[in-house]
Amino acid sequence: MTRSVPATALTRYLDLAISGEQRPAVRLVLDQFDEGVPAELLIGELLRAAQSEVGERWHRGEWSTADEHLVTGVSQASLEALAATAPAVAAEGLVVVACAEGDWHSLASQMFAELLRSSGQGVVYLGASTPAEDVERFIERRRPDALTITCNLALAYVGTARLSDAAHRHGVPVLAGGRALTEARAAALGADAWAPDAAAGAAILRLWRRDPPAVDRGPVLLDHAALELDARAVELADLAFDHLAQHFPAMGGYDDRQRRRTHEDLVYIVRFLAAARLVDDDEVFRTFRAWLERLLAVREVPVAAVTAGLDSLVPLLRDVDEHAWRLATSAAGSHA
């Protein structure tokens, strides 16, 4: 009978990790494995759940960025120890797993790679934000059956497309996954298939080994206006920041750190507008805006600050990308 992860394990693991007790936290994971809990359950139901909780606690303002990095480091060590302890599984084929260029969420990608490996898939894992040119040289040298791209941040959509192009130039199909993607978004960025989880990904890769898909070697065609919008994000944020400083009285009381964060938020607003346009999915921006508003509320910054920032950006967007202008205009008016 396959054992499951005990209900108390996640809480105990997080308590140890946030205290910097790396060895006891790793030992907890390995003890569960020794007691019969499969590695794939420990990865999916303990380590991945722990990282999800880390993100939620940071977003609620309960844990700092330093806390987030501390726990993530413990989870990295736990994953590596588990991978080294689990017995080797006979591997079939070879896939390359890489984070989208520009995506530094390497632990989620590494978990995906280990889950594929535990299913019997041969895997080479390249880590965070590997440049497309380097991935292409690696593909040319190793000739894998597929490239699997994990994209956990919408700002890495261009990087996802660049990796797709790198694989397709050598006739290698692309499987994409990660929380920033849906099936439609993955297709827009050149992927030949999308997987919502490792089990689905493993099934697709098994199918491809028997019946490789036809690969279109042409480049992914991304919207030029969206690319320009992303490239000009800092420039547009500079102009909007000056306008905001003059027309949003609350900024008069901001310290230097708050002013820097405000400018960063304006850059992110522009870049997420561009990301939504790149995959033709306005929900990308709506999701980001809701995330940003919740984050600022925890830090006692009113929703009005986000709306004021959008109001400052709206006049600057129309000449760059009319669809982004309409989306920002709608968002700015949603709390009017």
Order of alpha helices (4+ residues) and beta strands (2+ residues): alpha-alpha-alpha-alpha-beta-alpha-beta-alpha-beta-alpha-beta-alpha-beta-alpha-alpha-alpha-alpha-alpha-alpha-alpha
